[in-house]
Amino acid sequence: MVRDPYEPMRLAMVEYQIARRGIHDPRVLDALRQVPRHLFVPPGFEREAYEDSPLPIGQGQTISQPYIVALMTALLDVGPDDRVLEIGAGSGYQAAVLARLAGGVITVERLPEVAAQARRNLERVGVKNVEVVVGDGTRGRPESAPYQGIIVTAAAPRVPPPLLEQLADGGRLVAPVGGRDLQELVRVVRRGGRYEYEHAGPVRFVPLVGEHGW
């Protein structure tokens, strides 16, 4: 078996950037230890993949810094039988992490070139329970609803109403909401016809483009 030369960097990332900053869910930490983040960044950025910063992936999109991926995953509180909807596939890294925690993941990406990149990356690392769909993510994916978890990886002025409608009772939604330059990370829990909002701190994401976004 060939040893992964990036494994020590990945383990250090989880220990120093994530666990020591308050993310303690063992399933989340284990998923981050297992997913080879360096395979989800452009060639030449492999070593930077494990640093505490976002990276460009082309087409004006980014892969979020490891801590933000961990925080959003932990807030989503995914169970092994959950169906999860991701809005914004990016390079596929967030979906690969979620795939280790959920029963299945559907990720909707607006840009066909980015969606193709995500598919290639997920196939390369052997992830089989993620479906990559091209479309307007602000509309969600109603034909596969309801979802126990919905995660939005780009910023909108408010949580798109279709996503709230597609959330299962008891389901969780995590999204950055606010202006184009600075947002607040919010967690929404559906309780019947009510939606409970929690705030998890300031973040910066690229804009969510679509009918219910920018």
Backbone hydrogen bonds, N-H to C=O, Kabsch-Sander energy under -0.5 kcal/mol:
donor,donor_aa,acceptor,acceptor_aa,energy
7,E,4,D,-1.6
10,R,6,Y,-2.3
11,L,7,E,-2.8
12,A,8,P,-2.1
13,M,9,M,-2.3
14,V,10,R,-2.1
15,E,11,L,-2.1
16,Y,12,A,-2.9
17,Q,12,A,-0.6
17,Q,13,M,-1.9
18,I,13,M,-0.8
18,I,14,V,-0.6
19,A,14,V,-3.2
20,R,15,E,-1.6
21,R,18,I,-1.1
22,G,19,A,-1.5
23,I,18,I,-1.8
24,H,22,G,-0.8
29,L,25,D,-2.4
30,D,26,P,-2.2
31,A,27,R,-2.2
32,L,28,V,-2.1
33,R,29,L,-1.7
34,Q,30,D,-1.5
35,V,31,A,-2.0
37,R,35,V,-1.5
39,L,36,P,-2.1
40,F,37,R,-2.1
41,V,38,H,-0.6
45,F,42,P,-2.0
49,A,45,F,-1.2
49,A,46,E,-0.6
50,Y,47,R,-1.2
51,E,48,E,-2.0
53,S,51,E,-2.0
55,L,63,I,-1.8
57,I,61,Q,-2.3
58,G,61,Q,-0.7
61,Q,58,G,-2.0
63,I,55,L,-2.6
64,S,62,T,-0.5
68,I,65,Q,-0.5
69,V,65,Q,-1.9
70,A,66,P,-2.5
71,L,67,Y,-2.9
72,M,68,I,-2.7
73,T,69,V,-2.1
74,A,70,A,-2.6
75,L,71,L,-2.5
76,L,72,M,-1.5
77,D,73,T,-1.0
77,D,74,A,-0.6
78,V,73,T,-0.5
82,D,79,G,-1.7
84,V,82,D,-0.5
84,V,104,G,-2.5
85,L,149,G,-2.6
86,E,106,I,-3.2
87,I,151,I,-2.9
88,G,86,E,-0.7
88,G,108,V,-3.0
92,G,89,A,-2.1
96,A,92,G,-2.1
97,V,93,Y,-2.1
98,L,94,Q,-2.5
99,A,95,A,-2.4
100,R,96,A,-0.7
100,R,97,V,-0.9
101,L,98,L,-1.8
102,A,98,L,-2.4
103,G,82,D,-1.8
104,G,82,D,-1.5
105,V,129,N,-2.4
106,I,84,V,-2.6
107,T,131,E,-2.9
108,V,86,E,-2.7
109,E,107,T,-0.5
109,E,133,V,-3.2
115,A,111,L,-2.4
116,A,112,P,-2.4
117,Q,113,E,-1.8
118,A,114,V,-2.4
119,R,115,A,-2.4
120,R,116,A,-2.3
121,N,117,Q,-2.4
122,L,118,A,-2.6
123,E,119,R,-2.5
124,R,120,R,-2.3
125,V,121,N,-1.4
126,G,123,E,-1.2
127,V,122,L,-2.5
131,E,105,V,-2.6
132,V,130,V,-0.5
133,V,107,T,-3.0
133,V,131,E,-0.5
135,G,109,E,-1.8
135,G,133,V,-0.5
137,G,135,G,-1.0
139,R,136,D,-1.8
140,G,137,G,-1.7
144,S,141,R,-1.9
145,A,142,P,-1.2
147,Y,166,Q,-2.2
148,Q,83,R,-1.5
149,G,83,R,-1.4
150,I,172,R,-2.2
151,I,85,L,-2.6
152,V,174,V,-2.6
153,T,87,I,-2.7
153,T,151,I,-0.5
155,A,206,V,-2.9
156,A,176,P,-1.7
163,L,160,P,-1.2
164,L,160,P,-1.3
165,E,161,P,-2.1
166,Q,162,P,-1.4
167,L,164,L,-1.1
168,A,147,Y,-2.9
170,G,190,R,-2.5
171,G,168,A,-2.7
172,R,148,Q,-2.3
173,L,188,V,-2.5
174,V,150,I,-2.4
175,A,186,V,-2.2
177,V,175,A,-0.5
177,V,184,E,-2.7
178,G,156,A,-2.3
179,G,182,L,-1.5
183,Q,203,V,-2.8
184,E,177,V,-2.9
185,L,201,G,-3.0
186,V,175,A,-3.0
186,V,184,E,-0.5
187,R,198,E,-2.5
188,V,173,L,-3.1
189,V,196,E,-2.3
190,R,171,G,-2.1
191,R,194,R,-3.0
194,R,191,R,-2.1
196,E,189,V,-2.9
197,Y,195,Y,-0.5
198,E,187,R,-2.3
200,A,185,L,-3.3
203,V,183,Q,-2.5
208,L,155,A,-3.5
209,V,207,P,-0.7
213,G,210,G,-1.6
214,W,208,L,-3.6
